[in-house]
């Protein structure tokens, strides 16, 4: 069997994959050892991509309303609605909302149609939600959206600073690079984050700022560097433009304890080889652009940029967020890093032979959906994203889409929260079927390659757009026959970037053959340090940008807490892919609200109980996790759950539509909130072969081997019959304790479902029940008892998903003399595959060492 080299579907690290097709819809996944981004390593999500390539939940044929149809009817209707909308209301009544899940070729064609031929700049992307502030910071400082570093700089750094990034969870392969630099070079690690994340737990220094405390910290740090003589005055004079009064406006209060600040400043002063990585924790803020520029200001002022082991490094969230930025997927730019000056517009119109090039920037994401609600946008085409879950104020977004006369959704999954609001659904290729390119965080362009033939009648996104363009009369400009042909045109268009002083240049690929495109190996545009020779500003110099702190939000007595949102290690976006993997669902089967124990006591919360989180925009219910990793007065919830996976855990409902004034990026990280316990009459869990949607106050479901695990809680009476499949049943009950247990078998005697209910008692160990559910010979007597006849060995919380290693297994290895992560891995195999659990192991080692040093009273 032949291995096919492709690129991972998840984060912006852009890992290479060697995939071997083993069946009709089956694939063996390994890291590509020759890919520069990951050198053969994969995190848990990449490792278990093979569990997500089935056809469960797929949209396989076009749909008009709830009716399946043929492509011609669906595309004719899309084109007619689009044409009628433009004729009756003008091009600005049309919008496209795209995604970092699209390939560069898809992005390019959609952007070309919308901005060049329909004449609307209302083309934005879900990358607006994660990286737009970094883009704006790059443009303000450098004159172009250019990341000045590569992953190789981490290998050479002596000091690595992480700002707003739980790298060990969100970018695990980058974390492995950081681990390697610490092991080999003794590199120091500073983590700047309000939360004591798994990453912060392992840092040499955790700088625990208040939410939105980044700018005062970096301004105070730069002020200290200036007064202490560490600013590179020669570099500033030669390469940078400094605004009048810049040094006078720097704050001198870092917002953290002076002892911590002095330690941080000393580490910066004594380690010139310094890389600062920043991600969503910095970007998703009303002051996200200023945060990015505060970081860039520090590097420019110290001359720590454009050299090995140095630079400010924005880490993107999605697999092709960077590719979308390159081809103009944001509403405030044209393709190839070009803007809307008269000269740039003229050249773009000439290159495309565009009859109706848009005249200026369009609406950014939050304003775009506001315009839909107000009736200004009457046709919206959403591709490969789920804004009904992921956008801030998601209830408002849903109502806006319900009002819109025409909603078209191109997607892989049939019934996402957004797709269910569509008038027309178009089935698109998924990962493993698509063919094209993506650009990762370090500007490395890689190929995604098809592993399987298209299922059903699904088509590539770029082909769908071209088919609609032809029906609108633009066929000659969209007569692409392959992704290679699209890429060649885009590569040729980057010549315009050079003509306007930009650095983006792919012209070497403008004449590539189909074979050369098919054989493309990963390559970085711009080299290792693209800004080394010049900055693409009008005067050739970088710009320091005066930035100021985000004003603190006024106190709201009814909303006394600050809500932070973010990602889990093994899940991705709104889980349309990762929720299909039993392995990936094991790490976090429910959405947790993380609360400091003292806050838990104040608000009457119990560990593993339920709590309602409310903001000015909405409310949601989560399982409670009391943890001292969370600061008092602040709570944290994940972003992933949707109406498909839980009854009331959509975090987008809670976030207010407040945006950064420069980038338009929403502020997901600092929301006024309240919390209160939820006291259900009964609690239950259910394992079934097929997923169900319980009628209950609370439910959440997760994939397990052989089926689904549902957590349920509610008031009144539970209708067990509505939850369980037909078949022979065995029952155990205790009316006094409100305990009910039901086991259902199928006609062959195999286990079909098991339900466990209690009103005031304890529920059995779920993990044991789940293992029995996957076993071929599970006994109903033991299942009714909720435990095996012989007590199993205690396992503790799961640590290693790959090899099913629990906390107790790790503790046993530590007690038997393991002193390093490598020792634990040798004893248990934990951490030897994807490596995503290595941070947990390292944290356990650190806590054991600390406890052994504590004096005995």
C-alpha positions in Angstrom: 0.0 0.0 0.0 1.2 3.4 -1.0 1.6 6.2 1.5 0.2 9.6 0.5 1.7 12.8 1.8 -0.8 15.3 2.9 -1.3 18.0 5.6 -3.3 17.8 8.9 -6.8 19.2 8.9 -6.5 21.0 12.3 -4.4 23.9 13.7 -2.1 26.3 12.0 1.1 24.3 12.8 0.4 22.7 9.5 1.8 19.2 10.2 2.7 16.8 7.4 0.9 13.5 7.4 1.8 10.2 5.7 -1.5 8.5 5.1 -2.1 4.9 4.0 -5.5 4.0 2.7 -6.5 0.7 4.3 -10.1 0.3 3.2 -13.1 2.0 1.5 -13.3 4.7 4.2 -10.3 3.7 6.4 -6.8 5.2 6.6 -3.7 4.7 8.7 -2.2 8.0 9.9 1.5 8.7 10.7 3.5 11.9 10.8 5.5 12.8 7.7 9.2 12.7 8.9 10.2 14.9 6.0 7.8 17.8 6.7 9.6 20.8 8.2 6.7 21.7 10.5 6.5 18.5 12.5 9.4 16.2 11.5 7.1 13.1 11.8 5.4 14.1 15.1 1.6 14.4 15.5 -0.6 15.5 18.3 -3.6 13.5 19.5 -6.0 15.2 17.0 -3.8 14.5 14.0 -3.0 10.9 15.2 -6.7 10.0 15.3 -7.8 11.7 12.0 -8.5 8.2 10.8 -11.5 8.0 13.2 -13.1 11.0 11.6 -13.2 10.0 7.8 -16.4 8.0 7.9 -19.6 9.2 6.4 -21.6 9.6 9.6 -23.6 12.8 9.4 -22.3 13.7 6.0 -24.1 15.9 3.5 -23.9 13.9 0.3 -26.4 15.6 -2.0 -27.5 19.1 -2.5 -30.6 20.1 -0.5 -33.2 22.8 -1.0 -34.9 23.2 2.3 -35.4 19.6 3.5 -35.6 18.2 0.0 -32.6 16.4 -1.7 -32.1 17.5 -5.2 -29.7 17.4 -8.2 -26.7 19.8 -8.6 -28.2 21.6 -11.6 -31.4 22.6 -9.7 -29.5 23.7 -6.7 -26.9 25.7 -8.6 -29.5 27.2 -10.8 -31.3 28.4 -7.8 -28.2 29.8 -6.1 -27.3 31.7 -9.2 -30.8 33.0 -9.7 -31.2 34.2 -6.1 -27.7 35.8 -6.3 -28.4 37.6 -9.6 -31.9 38.8 -8.5 -30.4 40.1 -5.3 -27.8 42.1 -7.0 -30.2 43.5 -9.6 -32.8 44.5 -7.0 -30.6 45.6 -4.1 -27.1 46.1 -5.5 -23.9 44.1 -4.9 -23.5 45.2 -1.3 -26.6 43.2 -0.4 -24.5 40.1 -1.0 -22.0 38.6 1.5 -19.7 35.6 1.6 -18.5 34.2 5.0 -15.5 31.9 4.5 -13.3 29.7 6.7 -9.7 28.7 7.5 -10.9 25.2 6.7 -11.0 26.0 3.0 -8.0 25.4 0.8 -6.2 28.4 -0.7 -7.6 27.6 -4.1 -11.2 27.6 -2.7 -10.5 30.9 -1.0 -9.0 32.5 -4.1 -11.9 31.6 -6.4 -14.6 32.7 -3.9 -12.8 36.0 -3.3 -12.3 36.6 -7.0 -16.0 36.0 -7.8 -17.3 38.2 -4.9 -14.9 41.1 -5.1 -14.1 41.2 -8.8 -17.3 40.1 -10.6 -20.2 40.5 -8.2 -18.7 43.7 -6.8 -19.1 43.1 -3.1 -16.3 43.4 -0.6 -18.5 41.8 2.0 -16.2 38.7 2.1 -15.0 37.8 5.5 -13.9 34.7 7.3 -13.9 32.9 10.6 -10.2 33.8 10.7 -11.5 37.2 11.8 -12.4 35.5 15.1 -8.8 34.3 15.8 -6.1 36.1 13.9 -7.3 39.5 12.6 -5.6 41.5 15.3 -2.3 39.9 14.5 -2.8 40.9 10.8 -3.6 44.5 11.8 -0.5 44.6 14.1 1.7 43.3 11.3 0.4 45.8 8.8 0.8 48.7 11.2 4.4 47.7 12.1 5.8 46.2 9.0 3.5 47.5 6.2 2.4 44.0 5.3 0.9 40.9 7.0 4.2 39.1 7.3 5.2 36.7 10.1 9.0 37.4 10.6 9.9 34.0 12.2 9.8 30.2 11.6 9.7 27.3 13.9 13.4 26.9 13.5 13.9 30.0 15.5 12.5 28.1 18.5 15.4 25.7 18.2 17.9 28.5 18.6 16.1 30.7 21.2 17.4 31.1 24.8 14.2 32.7 26.0 10.7 31.8 24.7 7.8 33.9 25.8 4.2 32.7 25.3 1.5 35.3 25.4 -2.1 34.2 25.6 -1.3 30.7 24.4 -1.9 27.4 26.1 0.6 26.0 23.5 0.8 22.5 25.1 -2.9 22.0 24.3 -3.6 24.2 21.3 -0.4 23.8 19.3 1.2 20.6 20.8 3.8 20.1 18.1 5.1 23.7 18.6 5.2 22.7 22.3 7.4 19.7 21.5 9.8 22.1 19.8 9.8 24.3 23.0 10.4 21.2 25.1 13.3 20.3 22.9 14.9 23.8 23.1 14.6 23.6 26.9 16.2 20.1 27.0 19.0 20.8 24.6 19.8 24.4 25.1 18.4 25.1 28.5 16.1 27.7 27.0 14.0 29.6 29.5 10.2 29.7 29.2 7.9 32.5 30.4 4.1 32.2 30.1 1.9 35.3 30.2 -1.7 34.2 30.9 -4.4 35.0 33.4 -5.0 31.2 33.8 -2.6 28.7 35.2 -2.8 26.4 32.2 -1.0 23.2 31.6 1.6 25.3 29.7 1.9 27.8 32.5 2.3 25.0 35.1 5.6 24.0 33.4 7.0 27.5 32.8 10.2 28.8 34.4 8.0 31.9 35.1 4.3 32.3 35.0 3.3 36.0 34.7 -0.3 35.9 35.8 -1.7 39.1 34.5 -5.3 40.2 34.8 -7.5 39.8 31.7 -6.4 42.4 29.1 -3.3 43.2 31.2 -0.8 42.6 28.3 -0.3 46.1 27.0 0.6 47.7 30.4 3.0 44.8 31.0 4.8 45.1 27.7 4.8 48.9 27.9 6.4 48.8 31.4 8.9 46.2 30.2 9.9 48.4 27.2 10.2 51.4 29.5 12.5 49.4 31.8 14.6 48.2 28.9 15.0 51.8 27.7 16.0 53.2 31.1 18.4 50.3 31.6 20.2 50.8 28.3 19.1 47.6 26.5 17.3 49.4 23.7 19.3 49.0 20.4 19.5 52.7 19.4 21.5 52.0 16.3 18.9 49.5 15.0 16.1 52.0 15.7 17.8 54.8 13.8 18.6 52.6 10.8 15.5 50.4 10.5 12.6 51.9 12.5 10.3 54.9 12.5 9.5 56.1 16.1 6.5 58.4 16.6 6.8 61.7 18.5 6.4 61.2 22.2 6.6 57.4 22.0 8.8 56.8 25.0 6.9 59.3 27.2 3.6 57.5 26.8 4.9 54.1 28.0 3.2 53.1 31.3 5.4 52.3 34.3 2.9 50.1 36.1 3.0 46.5 34.8 -0.1 45.3 36.7 1.7 42.4 38.3 3.8 42.0 41.6 7.1 43.9 41.4 9.1 40.8 42.3 7.6 38.9 39.3 8.1 41.9 37.0 11.8 42.2 38.0 12.4 38.5 37.4 10.7 38.8 34.0 12.7 41.9 33.0 16.0 40.3 34.1 15.2 37.3 31.9 14.5 39.6 28.9 17.6 41.7 29.5 20.0 38.7 29.7 18.7 36.6 26.8 19.0 38.4 23.5 17.9 35.3 21.5 14.2 35.7 22.3 11.1 34.6 20.5 7.7 35.8 21.6 4.7 33.7 20.5 1.3 35.2 20.8 -2.1 33.7 19.9 -5.8 33.9 20.6 -5.4 34.9 24.2 -3.8 38.2 23.0 -5.8 38.5 19.7 -9.3 37.9 21.0 -9.6 41.2 22.8 -11.0 44.7 22.3 -7.4 45.8 22.4 -5.9 42.8 20.5 -4.1 44.8 17.8 -2.5 47.0 20.4 -1.3 43.9 22.2 0.3 42.6 19.1 2.0 45.9 18.5 3.2 46.1 22.1 5.0 42.8 21.6 6.4 43.9 18.2 7.5 47.3 19.7 9.6 45.4 22.2 11.4 43.2 19.6 12.0 46.2 17.3 13.4 48.4 20.1 15.7 45.6 21.2 16.8 44.7 17.7 15.6 41.2 18.3 14.1 40.5 15.0 15.2 39.1 11.6 17.9 37.0 13.2 18.2 33.4 14.2 16.3 32.6 17.4 14.6 36.0 17.6 11.3 37.6 16.7 7.6 38.2 17.4 5.7 35.1 16.2 1.9 35.1 15.7 0.7 31.5 15.9 -2.5 31.0 13.7 -5.4 28.9 14.9 -6.6 27.2 11.7 -4.9 25.0 9.0 -5.3 27.7 6.3 -5.9 31.0 8.2 -2.6 32.2 6.6 -3.6 31.1 3.1 -6.9 32.9 3.3 -5.1 36.0 4.4 -2.8 35.7 1.4 -5.6 35.6 -1.2 -7.7 38.3 0.3 -10.1 36.3 2.4 -10.6 39.2 4.8 -13.0 42.0 3.9 -10.5 44.8 4.3 -8.0 43.6 1.7 -7.8 42.4 -1.9 -5.8 39.3 -3.0 -2.0 39.1 -2.6 -1.8 41.4 0.4 -3.1 44.3 -1.7 -5.3 47.1 -0.4 -7.9 49.4 -2.0 -5.7 52.3 -3.2 -6.6 53.4 -6.7 -3.4 52.0 -8.1 -3.9 48.6 -6.4 -7.5 48.4 -7.5 -6.6 49.3 -11.1 -4.0 46.5 -11.2 -6.3 43.9 -9.7 -9.1 44.8 -12.0 -6.7 44.5 -15.0 -5.3 41.2 -13.9 -8.7 39.6 -13.3 -10.4 41.4 -16.2 -12.9 42.2 -13.5 -16.0 44.0 -14.7 -17.2 45.2 -11.2 -14.3 45.3 -8.8 -15.5 46.5 -5.4 -14.6 50.0 -4.5 -13.4 49.7 -0.9 -13.4 47.5 2.2 -16.4 45.4 3.1 -18.0 44.5 6.4 -16.1 42.5 9.0 -17.7 39.5 10.6 -19.6 41.0 13.5 -20.9 43.9 11.3 -21.7 41.5 8.5 -24.1 39.6 10.6 -25.5 42.8 12.0 -26.2 43.9 8.4 -28.0 40.6 7.8 -30.2 41.3 10.8 -30.9 44.8 9.6 -31.9 43.6 6.2 -29.0 45.3 4.3 -27.6 41.9 3.3 -30.1 39.7 1.7 -28.0 36.9 0.3 -25.2 35.2 2.3 -23.1 32.2 1.3 -21.4 30.5 4.2 -18.6 28.0 3.5 -17.0 25.4 5.8 -17.8 27.2 9.1 -20.5 27.2 11.8 -21.2 30.8 12.8 -24.4 29.9 14.6 -22.1 28.4 17.2 -18.8 30.2 16.9 -19.7 33.8 16.5 -20.2 36.1 19.5 -23.8 36.7 20.5 -24.7 33.5 18.7 -28.4 33.8 19.4 -28.4 37.1 17.6 -26.6 35.5 14.7 -29.2 32.7 14.4 -32.0 35.2 14.4 -30.2 37.2 11.7 -29.9 34.1 9.5 -33.5 33.2 10.0 -34.4 36.7 8.7 -32.1 36.5 5.6 -34.0 35.9 2.4 -31.3 33.5 1.1 -28.8 31.5 3.1 -26.6 29.2 1.2 -24.3 26.8 3.2 -21.5 24.7 1.6 -20.4 22.1 4.2 -19.4 18.6 4.9 -21.9 17.9 7.6 -25.6 17.9 6.9 -27.0 19.2 10.2 -24.6 21.7 11.7 -26.4 24.4 13.7 -25.8 26.8 10.8 -26.7 24.3 8.0 -30.1 23.8 9.6 -30.8 27.5 9.0 -29.9 27.3 5.3 -32.3 27.6 2.4 -29.8 25.7 0.2 -27.2 23.2 1.3 -24.3 22.3 -1.0 -22.2 19.2 -0.2 -18.5 19.9 -0.2 -15.4 17.7 -0.1 -14.0 17.0 3.3 -10.4 16.3 4.5 -9.1 13.2 2.8 -11.1 14.1 -0.3 -9.9 17.6 -1.0 -6.9 18.5 -3.2 -5.0 21.8 -2.9 -2.7 23.9 -0.7 -2.6 25.4 2.8 -0.2 27.9 4.4 0.8 27.4 8.0 1.9 29.8 10.7 5.5 30.0 9.4 4.4 30.8 5.8 5.0 27.2 4.8 2.8 26.1 1.8 1.9 22.4 1.9 -0.3 20.2 -0.2 -3.5 18.5 1.0 -4.1 15.5 -1.2 -7.1 13.3 -1.7 -7.1 9.9 -0.1 -10.6 8.8 -1.1 -12.9 9.4 -4.0 -15.7 11.9 -3.4 -18.7 10.2 -1.7 -22.2 10.7 -3.0 -22.3 13.7 -5.3 -20.0 16.1 -3.2 -17.8 18.6 -5.0 -14.8 20.8 -4.3 -15.7 24.3 -3.0 -13.8 25.9 -5.8 -15.7 23.9 -8.4 -19.0 24.9 -6.8 -18.1 28.6 -7.0 -17.0 28.2 -10.6 -20.3 26.5 -11.5 -22.2 29.4 -10.0 -19.9 31.9 -11.7 -20.6 30.3 -15.1 -24.4 30.6 -14.5 -23.9 34.3 -13.8 -22.2 34.8 -17.2 -18.6 34.8 -15.9 -17.6 31.3 -17.2 -14.5 32.4 -19.1 -12.9 33.9 -16.0 -13.7 30.8 -13.9 -13.0 28.0 -16.4 -10.5 26.3 -14.1 -10.2 22.6 -14.7 -8.0 21.8 -11.7 -6.6 23.1 -8.4 -3.2 23.4 -10.1 -4.7 25.8 -12.6 -6.2 27.9 -9.8 -2.9 27.9 -8.0 -1.0 29.0 -11.1 -3.2 32.0 -11.5 -2.9 33.0 -7.9 0.9 32.5 -8.0 1.1 34.7 -11.1 -1.0 37.4 -9.4 1.5 37.7 -6.6 3.6 39.6 -9.1 1.3 42.5 -8.4 2.3 42.3 -4.7 5.9 42.9 -5.7 5.0 45.8 -8.0 3.4 47.5 -5.0 6.3 46.9 -2.7 5.0 43.8 -0.9 7.1 40.7 -0.1 4.6 38.0 -0.9 6.0 36.3 -4.0 5.0 32.9 -5.5 5.8 33.8 -9.1 8.2 30.9 -9.4 5.1 28.7 -9.4 3.1 30.7 -12.0 4.1 28.2 -14.8 4.2 25.0 -12.8 2.9 21.9 -14.6 0.2 19.6 -13.3 2.9 17.1 -12.4 5.0 19.7 -10.6 2.0 20.9 -8.6 1.0 17.3 -7.8 4.6 16.6 -6.5 4.9 19.9 -4.6 6.9 19.6 -1.4 6.4 22.0 1.5 8.2 25.4 1.0 8.2 28.7 2.8 7.6 31.9 0.9 9.9 34.7 2.1 12.6 32.4 3.5 13.5 32.2 7.2 13.4 36.0 7.9 11.6 37.8 5.1 11.9 41.3 6.7 15.7 41.1 7.0 16.5 43.2 3.9 13.6 45.7 4.0 10.3 46.5 5.6 7.5 46.9 3.0 6.4 50.3 4.3 6.6 53.4 2.1 9.9 54.4 3.7 11.4 51.0 4.1 11.4 51.2 7.9 9.4 49.4 10.5 7.1 51.5 12.6 6.9 51.5 16.4 3.2 52.1 17.3 2.0 53.9 20.4 -0.4 51.7 22.2 -2.4 52.1 25.4 -4.2 49.9 27.9 -7.8 48.7 27.3 -9.9 50.7 29.8 -11.2 48.3 32.5 -14.9 47.4 32.1 -17.2 49.1 34.6 -18.2 47.0 37.5 -21.6 45.2 37.1 -22.9 43.9 40.5 -25.2 41.4 38.8 -22.2 40.1 36.7 -19.3 40.0 39.2 -17.1 37.5 37.4 -14.8 37.7 34.3 -15.5 34.9 31.8 -12.6 33.6 29.6 -13.2 31.1 26.7 -10.9 28.8 24.9 -10.0 25.4 23.5 -9.6 21.9 24.8 -6.6 19.7 23.8 -8.4 17.0 21.9 -11.4 18.9 20.4 -11.5 21.3 17.5 -13.8 24.2 16.7 -17.5 23.1 17.0 -16.6 19.4 17.0 -18.2 18.4 13.7 -15.1 16.3 13.1 -13.6 15.5 16.5 -16.9 14.5 18.1 -16.9 11.5 15.8 -13.7 10.1 17.4 -14.0 8.0 20.6 -10.3 8.5 21.4 -10.5 12.3 21.2 -13.8 12.4 23.2 -12.2 10.7 26.2 -10.2 13.7 27.3 -13.2 15.9 28.0 -16.6 14.3 27.5 -18.5 17.3 28.8 -17.9 21.1 28.7 -16.6 22.2 32.1 -16.8 25.6 33.8 -13.5 26.0 35.7 -13.9 27.9 38.9 -11.6 28.6 41.8 -12.6 26.6 44.9 -13.2 29.8 47.0 -15.5 31.1 44.3 -17.2 27.7 44.3 -17.9 28.0 48.0 -19.1 31.6 47.6 -21.6 30.7 44.9 -22.7 27.3 46.3 -21.1 25.2 43.6 -20.1 21.5 44.0 -17.3 19.6 42.3 -18.9 17.8 39.3 -22.2 19.5 39.9 -24.0 21.7 37.3 -23.8 25.5 37.1 -25.5 28.1 35.0 -23.2 30.8 33.6 -25.0 34.0 32.5 -23.9 37.2 30.8 -25.7 40.2 29.3 -26.2 38.1 26.1 -27.3 34.7 27.3 -26.8 31.7 29.5 -25.5 28.2 29.3 -25.1 25.2 31.6 -21.8 23.4 32.3 -20.4 20.7 34.5 -18.4 22.3 37.4 -14.6 21.8 37.8 -13.2 23.4 41.0 -9.5 24.1 40.4 -6.9 26.4 41.9 -5.5 26.8 38.4 -8.3 29.3 37.9 -7.9 32.7 39.6 -10.5 34.0 42.0 -13.1 36.2 40.3 -12.5 34.6 36.9 -14.1 31.5 35.2 -13.3 29.6 32.1 -15.4 27.6 29.6 -14.6 25.8 26.3 -15.9 26.9 22.9 -16.6 23.6 21.2 -20.1 22.4 22.2 -23.1 23.0 19.9 -26.8 22.0 19.8 -25.7 18.7 18.2 -23.6 17.7 21.2 -25.3 19.3 24.3 -28.5 20.9 25.4 -27.1 24.2 26.7 -23.3 24.6 26.4 -23.0 26.9 23.5 -20.4 29.4 24.6 -21.0 31.7 21.7 -24.3 32.6 23.4 -22.4 34.3 26.2 -19.9 36.5 24.4 -20.8 40.1 23.7 -20.2 41.5 20.1 -17.4 43.9 21.3 -14.6 44.2 18.7 -11.1 45.6 18.4 -11.5 49.0 16.7 -8.5 48.3 14.3 -9.1 44.7 13.4 -12.8 44.0 14.0 -11.8 40.9 16.0 -14.3 40.0 18.8 -13.3 40.0 22.4 -13.8 36.4 23.6 -11.6 36.5 26.6 -13.0 39.0 29.1 -16.8 39.0 29.5 -18.8 40.0 32.6 -20.6 37.0 33.9 -22.4 35.4 36.8 -22.6 31.8 38.0 -25.2 29.9 40.0 -25.7 26.2 40.9 -28.3 24.1 39.0 -30.0 21.5 41.3 -31.7 18.9 39.2 -34.3 16.5 40.6 -32.4 13.5 39.1 -29.2 12.7 37.4 -28.5 10.0 34.8 -26.2 8.7 32.2 -27.0 6.5 29.2 -25.0 4.5 26.8 -26.5 3.7 23.4 -25.5 2.5 20.0 -27.0 5.5 18.3 -27.0 9.1 19.6 -30.3 10.4 21.1 -31.5 13.9 22.0 -33.0 13.7 25.5 -35.9 15.9 26.6 -34.2 17.2 29.7 -32.9 20.3 31.4 -29.3 19.2 30.7 -27.7 16.7 28.5 -24.4 16.2 26.8 -23.1 13.4 24.6 -19.7 12.0 23.7 -18.6 9.3 21.3 -17.4 6.0 22.8 -16.2 2.8 21.3 -19.3 1.2 19.8 -21.7 4.0 20.6 -22.4 7.1 22.6 -22.3 8.2 26.2 -25.0 10.7 27.3 -25.0 12.7 30.6 -28.5 13.8 31.5 -30.1 15.7 34.4 -33.5 17.2 34.8 -36.6 18.0 36.9 -39.9 16.1 37.2 -40.2 12.6 36.0 -37.7 10.9 33.6 -39.3 9.3 30.6 -37.0 6.3 30.2 -39.0 4.7 27.4 -38.3 7.8 25.2 -34.5 7.3 25.6 -34.2 3.6 25.1 -34.4 1.4 22.0 -36.8 -1.4 21.7 -35.7 -4.8 22.9 -35.7 -7.1 25.9 -35.0 -5.3 29.2 -33.7 -6.1 32.6 -34.3 -3.6 35.4 -33.1 -2.9 38.9 -34.7 -0.1 41.0 -34.7 1.3 44.5 -37.7 3.7 44.9 -36.5 5.0 48.2 -33.2 6.3 46.7 -34.8 7.1 43.4 -32.5 4.6 41.7 -33.3 3.1 38.4 -31.1 0.9 36.1 -32.2 -0.5 32.8 -30.2 -2.7 30.4 -31.6 -3.3 26.9 -30.4 -6.1 24.6 -30.9 -6.6 20.9 -32.4 -9.7 19.2 -29.1 -11.5 19.3 -28.6 -10.9 23.0 -26.0 -8.2 22.5 -26.0 -5.0 24.6 -28.0 -2.2 23.0 -28.3 0.3 25.8 -27.9 0.9 29.5 -29.4 3.6 31.6 -28.5 4.6 35.2 -30.6 7.1 37.1 -30.5 8.4 40.7 -32.3 11.1 42.6 -30.0 11.3 45.7 -27.4 8.7 45.3 -24.2 8.0 43.4 -24.0 6.9 39.8 -21.7 4.0 38.8 -18.2 4.4 37.3 -18.8 5.5 33.7 -15.5 4.3 32.4 -16.1 0.7 33.5 -19.6 0.8 31.9 -18.2 2.2 28.7 -15.6 -0.5 28.5 -18.3 -3.1 29.0 -20.4 -1.6 26.3 -17.5 -2.1 23.9 -16.9 -5.7 25.0 -18.5 -8.5 23.0 -19.5 -10.5 26.1 -20.8 -7.9 28.6 -22.9 -9.5 31.3 -26.2 -7.8 32.1 -26.1 -8.8 35.8 -22.8 -6.9 36.3 -24.1 -4.0 34.3 -27.2 -3.7 36.4 -25.0 -3.8 39.5 -22.9 -1.1 37.9 -19.6 -2.8 38.8 -17.7 -6.0 38.1 -18.0 -9.0 40.4 -14.3 -8.5 41.4 -13.3 -4.9 42.2 -11.1 -3.5 39.3 -7.8 -1.8 40.0 -8.1 1.9 40.6 -7.1 3.9 37.5 -7.8 7.5 38.3 -8.4 10.1 35.6 -7.3 9.2 32.1 -3.9 10.7 31.3 -2.8 9.0 28.0 -5.5 8.5 25.4 -3.3 6.6 23.1 -2.4 3.8 25.5 -5.3 4.1 28.0 -3.0 5.0 30.9 -4.5 6.5 34.1 -3.2 8.7 36.9 -2.8 5.7 39.2 -0.5 4.1 36.6 1.6 7.2 36.5 1.8 7.5 40.3 2.9 3.9 40.5 5.7 4.6 38.1 6.8 7.6 40.2 6.7 5.6 43.4 8.9 3.0 41.7 11.6 5.5 40.9 10.6 7.3 37.7 12.1 10.8 37.8 11.6 12.2 34.3 8.9 12.2 31.6 11.1 9.8 29.7 11.2 7.4 32.7 7.4 7.4 33.0 7.1 6.8 29.3 9.4 3.8 29.5 7.4 2.4 32.3 3.9 3.0 31.0 4.2 4.0 27.3 2.3 7.2 28.1 3.5 10.1 26.0 5.3 7.9 23.4 2.8 8.4 20.6 1.2 11.8 20.1 2.9 13.3 23.2 -0.2 15.3 24.1 -0.2 13.9 27.6 3.4 14.8 28.3 2.4 18.1 30.0 0.2 16.2 32.4 3.0 13.8 33.3 5.5 16.7 33.7 3.0 18.4 36.0 2.6 15.3 38.1 6.4 15.0 38.4 6.7 18.7 39.4 4.1 18.4 42.1 5.7 15.2 43.4 9.1 16.9 43.6 7.5 19.9 45.3 5.7 17.8 47.9 8.9 15.9 48.7 10.6 19.2 49.5 7.9 20.5 51.8 8.8 20.3 55.5 7.1 17.7 57.6 5.3 19.4 60.6 
